[in-house]
Amino acid sequence: MNAADNTPKRSALDAQDIGAHLHPYTNLATHEDVGPLMITRGDGIHVIDEQGRKYIEGMSALWCSSLGFSHPRLVQAGIDALKTLPYYHTFNHRSNPAVAQLADKLIQLAPAPMAKVFFANSGSEANDTAIKIIWYYHNAIGKPAKKKILSRQRGYHGVTVAAASLTGLPANHQDFDLPIARIGHVECPHHYRYANPGESEADFATRLADALEQRILQEGPETVAAFIAEPVMGAGGVIVPPETYFEKIQAVLRKYEVLMVADEVICGFGRTGQMFGSHTFGIQPDILTCAKALSSGYVPISAVMVAPKIYEAMAANSGKIGTFGHGYTYSGHPVAAAVALETLKVYEDEQILAHVNQLSPIFQSRLRGYLDRAYVGEARGVGLIGAIELVADKATRQPFDPALKLGYRLAQYAQEEGLIVRAMGDAVALCPPLIITEAEMAEMFARLDRSLDKLQATLP
């Protein structure tokens, strides 16, 4: 501390960060005073800051690091790829062994028949690409008016201009002049918050499916091209769909020939206990996007899978035009593809799905144990993802005054206890690396227990 002003002494790294780094998803004005949590190393489920403090990364670092932070096979795959072919592109018929093998493997793992895989660098780019493919496809099949895409309130699909328009969170639109035209939003499927009194999950799902149908009719079925959804809504608060929701939603989509797009960026590769969230919730997507755990977050890579009918129309249209005029410099980057391919092999070799299914009952039981606390209104989740929602009154589900920032405060108390969680309003999420052990999980919840005790001591 500086005696003169009682402010913490900044390291040279902190000063460089504050002075030069424009942070995403950060209060930029506050950052100048608060500064960064400077993470310098990672090991297993832990990350270590520049002071040597060790944290359980209870969010897998933005839902990404499914295999932890130092898996030797992923590290070696990256080293070997860098030595062999550090970069090449996939434009104009070029390819590399890793991307060809990765595409083939993803087709094998897909929850519905898929024809081809397109590679990008992030979930945002994957969803942006899906939008372009949807528009391209409908032009190709002679339906140029069928271009509108419906997303959901509180859904999260990225931050490019088009993907941020799909996202149904106000902060992603405010002062960015979003959403763009031809993208709309329907109701959020959060039973706890939006069901009518006494309405069952199945009845709530029926009502949402009926509302979707009415929206399609209002817009004109000949203009509605696609519906996009996360199997479990992540950044919107870890919202698990109500019973029968996707069954009823998909029936409406089929009735009006509206494409189903599954955003598996968070749920894909074991998070829900199956390879994809679409497996868990009976989704049969026409287009599937994935990222994050595709490489355990070790290198940037994402993918878009398209069904045969979509690819066939795309191929015919590109033949007419002369090319499929879309792609990224790093689409199918050989290093990223090699690490992703090894990641998929590790999931199989280390039986990660079986491990998740062994631990998920314990994880979900511990989460729901927080319902005993007076200010926890809901505990929800599936597999190894979940959240608790803080409320001022459990009986009425009355939320706390947002100005109190209780979710943010709980996340700060957790950080003090050596646990990283994520606050989304007053919902606080956990999404630990899939390799977490039962003992490590017990320690994670012990730290969250102490954090909740600290928060409770500040409540009226």
PyMOL commands that set and color helices and strands:
alter all, ss='L'
color gray80, all
select helices_A, chain A and resi 12-20+28-34+60-63+72-84+97-109+123-140+161-166+170-172+191-194+201-219+221-223+245-255+277-281+292-294+308-321+334-349+352-372+402-404+406-416+438-458
alter helices_A, ss='H'
color red, helices_A
select strands_A, chain A and resi 39-43+46-49+54-57+116-120+148-152+183-186+224-229+259-263+287-290+302-306+376-382+385-390+419-420+422-424+427-430
alter strands_A, ss='S'
color yellow, strands_A
deselect
rebuild
show_as cartoon
